[in-house]
Amino acid sequence: MAHYRLKAPLSDEDIAQLYAGDTVSLDGIIFGIRDANLIRLFDKKVELPEDLIPQLKGAIGLHTAPGVKKLEDGTYEKVSIGTTTSYRMDRFTRGLMEEYGMRVIVGKGGLLEEGSQALVDLKGCYFTILGGSAALETTQVEEIEDLWWEDLMPEAIWKFRVKDFGPLIVTIDSHGNNKYKEIKKEARENLDGLLKKI
């Protein structure tokens, strides 16, 4: 296992060097995504704003609906930027990667089979952030640079500039390794062993 400090957006080489169990800290730009904006994009077929689309190539998506404060000049100030559970948004993973070039999802709890397979097929990764770390995450967001679909607040699409964001755990890599599957398998084996002893 190794630790990497990477700058987003990520390259093919950045992704290829990562294996499940590695840890990562991020600098650069990450995009906040959540149920409402993904449903609008993929289910309701509303096209993304043109200025956003090229920014998503190689991008990192963070499953979040942040707590923010709107300032008098119309910009937003961070209050609490936490992370939500990812499996609800599993079905959007392939579309984000195939259609827009997003490479990494950051969230909690992992992805289901469909999303996990998309990461392998399209050479992406899933980074897990520990639950309860919103206070730390918020300090690692330097600025809210932009947002789109403000009417979905707080589930707008957010553009965050981050520094030393993490550490994040690579739990699903582009090579087919999946820590969630490994842990579940180990737990089942341990349970079977315990039941045989009873």
MIPA-11180 format. One record per residue (C-alpha): x, z, y; residue in three letters. Coordinates in Angstrom, 2 decimals, m for minus. Each point is the difference from the previous one (the first is absolute). Example, Ala and Ser with C-alpha at 12.3 -4.5 7.8 and 13.67 -1.06 7.14 Angstrom:
BEGIN
         x         z         y   residu
     12.30      7.80     m4.50      ALA
      1.37     m0.66      3.44      SER
//
This chain:
BEGIN
         x         z         y   residu
      0.00      0.00      0.00      MET
      1.18     m0.85      3.48      ALA
     m1.10      0.51      3.59      HIS
     m0.32     m2.92      2.40      TYR
     m0.56     m0.12      3.73      ARG
     m1.69     m3.30      0.74      LEU
     m1.25     m1.80      3.08      LYS
     m3.44     m1.58     m0.07      ALA
     m1.01     m2.75     m0.45      PRO
      1.71     m0.17     m3.39      LEU
      1.86     m2.92     m1.57      SER
     m0.06     m1.21     m3.59      ASP
      3.39      1.68     m0.48      GLU
     m1.33      3.32      1.31      ASP
     m2.84     m0.07     m2.52      ILE
      2.07     m1.16     m2.96      ALA
      2.49      2.87      0.24      GLN
     m2.70      2.67     m0.28      LEU
     m0.95      1.62     m3.29      TYR
     m2.68      2.57     m0.80      ALA
      1.44      3.44      0.65      GLY
      2.08     m1.08      2.99      ASP
     m0.78      1.44      3.41      THR
     m0.27     m1.83      3.31      VAL
     m0.01      0.83      3.69      SER
     m1.30     m2.64      2.40      LEU
      0.79     m1.13      3.51      ASP
     m1.86     m2.70      1.87      GLY
     m3.63     m1.08     m0.09      ILE
     m2.72      0.98     m2.45      ILE
     m3.69     m0.88      0.18      PHE
     m2.85      2.46     m0.50      GLY
     m2.74     m1.41     m2.24      ILE
     m3.10      1.60     m1.48      ARG
     m3.31     m0.73     m1.78      ASP
     m1.99     m1.21      3.03      ALA
      2.49     m2.56      1.27      ASN
      0.74     m1.29     m3.50      LEU
     m3.71     m0.38     m0.77      ILE
     m0.45     m1.94      3.24      ARG
      2.95     m2.24     m0.84      LEU
     m0.66     m0.75     m3.66      PHE
     m3.70      0.71     m0.65      ASP
     m1.45     m1.07      3.33      LYS
      2.55     m2.82      0.40      LYS
      0.84      0.80      3.62      VAL
      3.30     m1.62      0.91      GLU
      2.83      2.11      1.33      LEU
      1.03     m0.42      3.64      PRO
      2.51     m2.85      0.25      GLU
      2.73      2.14      1.56      ASP
     m0.09      2.43     m2.92      LEU
      0.30     m2.45     m2.90      ILE
      3.72     m0.94      0.41      PRO
      0.92      3.67      0.34      GLN
     m1.23      0.77     m3.53      LEU
      2.63     m2.06     m1.85      LYS
      2.23      2.49     m1.79      GLY
     m2.00      2.84      1.52      ALA
     m0.76      3.49     m1.24      ILE
     m3.60      1.23     m0.06      GLY
     m0.78      3.71      0.32      LEU
     m3.37      1.17     m1.31      HIS
     m1.15      2.08      2.98      THR
     m2.69      0.65      2.57      ALA
      1.97      1.98      2.57      PRO
     m1.12      2.67      2.39      GLY
      0.81     m1.28      3.49      VAL
     m0.77      0.61      3.66      LYS
     m0.86     m2.87      2.35      LYS
      1.83      0.19      3.31      LEU
     m1.23     m1.13      3.42      GLU
      2.08     m3.19     m0.16      ASP
     m1.76     m1.04     m3.23      GLY
      2.91      0.76     m2.33      THR
     m0.10      2.56     m2.77      TYR
      1.98      3.16     m0.56      GLU
      0.61      1.33     m3.50      LYS
     m1.63      3.29     m0.99      VAL
      0.16     m0.01     m3.80      SER
      1.02     m2.95     m2.14      ILE
     m0.62      0.82     m3.63      GLY
     m0.36     m2.10     m3.13      THR
     m3.04     m0.55     m2.20      THR
     m0.50     m0.72     m3.69      THR
      0.77     m3.60     m0.90      SER
     m2.02     m0.82     m3.09      TYR
     m3.18     m0.64      2.05      ARG
      1.84     m2.92      1.61      MET
      1.63     m1.27     m3.19      ASP
     m2.05     m3.22     m0.08      ARG
      1.39     m1.15      3.35      PHE
      3.67      0.19     m1.02      THR
      0.34     m3.52     m1.40      ARG
     m1.71     m1.56      3.00      GLY
      2.24      1.81      2.47      LEU
      3.04     m1.26     m1.86      MET
     m1.09     m3.55     m0.86      GLU
     m1.74     m0.89      3.23      GLU
      1.98      1.96      2.57      TYR
      3.38      0.78     m1.56      GLY
     m0.21      3.80      0.05      MET
      2.63      1.41     m2.37      ARG
     m0.46      3.75     m0.25      VAL
     m2.88      2.46     m0.05      ILE
      0.56      3.65      0.94      VAL
     m2.65      2.46     m1.12      GLY
     m0.95      2.83     m2.31      LYS
     m1.11     m0.03     m3.62      GLY
      1.20     m3.46     m1.01      GLY
     m1.87     m3.22     m0.71      LEU
     m2.19     m1.11     m2.88      LEU
      0.93     m2.70     m2.49      GLU
     m0.98     m2.95      2.22      GLU
      2.01      1.13      3.01      GLY
      2.97      1.09     m2.10      SER
      0.14     m3.42     m1.67      GLN
     m0.14     m1.72      3.38      ALA
      3.14      1.87      1.04      LEU
      1.83     m1.24     m3.08      VAL
     m1.28     m3.59      0.28      ASP
      0.75     m0.30      3.70      LEU
      3.15      2.15      0.14      LYS
     m1.15      2.99      1.99      GLY
      0.15      3.79     m0.25      CYS
     m2.17      3.07      0.37      TYR
      1.49      3.01      1.78      PHE
     m1.59      3.41     m0.48      THR
     m0.06      2.51      2.81      ILE
     m0.58      3.61     m0.95      LEU
     m3.42      1.41      0.75      GLY
     m0.18      2.51      2.83      GLY
      2.86     m1.54      1.94      SER
     m2.00     m1.30      2.99      ALA
      1.78      2.33      2.45      ALA
      3.38     m1.40     m1.05      LEU
     m1.26     m3.60     m0.04      GLU
     m1.31      0.37      3.53      THR
      3.41      1.07      1.32      THR
      1.55     m3.08     m1.65      GLN
     m2.32     m2.40      1.86      VAL
      1.77     m0.76      3.25      GLU
     m2.79     m1.98      1.60      GLU
     m3.35     m1.68     m0.56      ILE
      0.93     m3.48      1.19      GLU
     m3.29     m1.84     m0.45      ASP
     m3.32     m0.12     m1.82      LEU
     m2.59     m2.56     m0.99      TRP
     m3.73      0.33     m0.75      TRP
     m0.31      3.07      2.18      GLU
     m3.75      0.11     m0.65      ASP
      0.76      1.30     m3.52      LEU
      1.68      3.10      1.43      MET
      1.71      1.88     m1.61      PRO
      0.19     m2.70     m2.71      GLU
      1.39     m2.60      2.36      ALA
      3.17     m1.86     m0.98      ILE
      2.91      1.95      1.50      TRP
      3.55     m0.96      0.86      LYS
      2.38      2.94     m0.19      PHE
      3.68      0.09      0.85      ARG
      1.66      2.54     m2.29      VAL
      3.42      1.58     m0.36      LYS
      1.27      1.64     m3.20      ASP
     m3.54     m0.14     m1.42      PHE
     m0.02      1.81     m3.31      GLY
      1.54      0.74     m2.36      PRO
     m2.35     m2.18     m2.05      LEU
      0.14     m0.33     m3.78      ILE
      0.07     m3.46     m1.57      VAL
     m2.65      0.48     m2.68      THR
     m0.88     m3.63     m0.83      ILE
      2.78     m2.56      0.28      ASP
      0.22     m3.78     m0.15      SER
      1.59      0.14     m3.47      HIS
     m3.06      1.40     m1.74      GLY
      0.93      3.68     m0.02      ASN
     m2.82      2.39      0.85      ASN
      0.64      3.74      0.32      LYS
     m3.71      0.78     m0.14      TYR
     m0.30     m1.66     m3.42      LYS
      3.15      1.73     m1.24      GLU
     m1.24      3.44      1.07      ILE
     m3.44     m0.56     m1.56      LYS
      1.60     m1.12     m3.27      LYS
      2.28      3.03     m0.05      GLU
     m2.93      2.32      0.75      ALA
     m2.04     m1.51     m2.87      ARG
      2.91      0.43     m2.40      GLU
      0.47      3.61      1.09      ASN
     m3.71      0.66     m0.42      LEU
      0.01     m1.51     m3.48      ASP
      2.96      2.21     m0.90      GLY
     m1.76      3.11      1.28      LEU
     m3.20     m0.84     m1.88      LEU
      1.91     m0.42     m3.27      LYS
      1.47      3.49      0.43      LYS
     m3.43      1.58      0.47      ILE
//
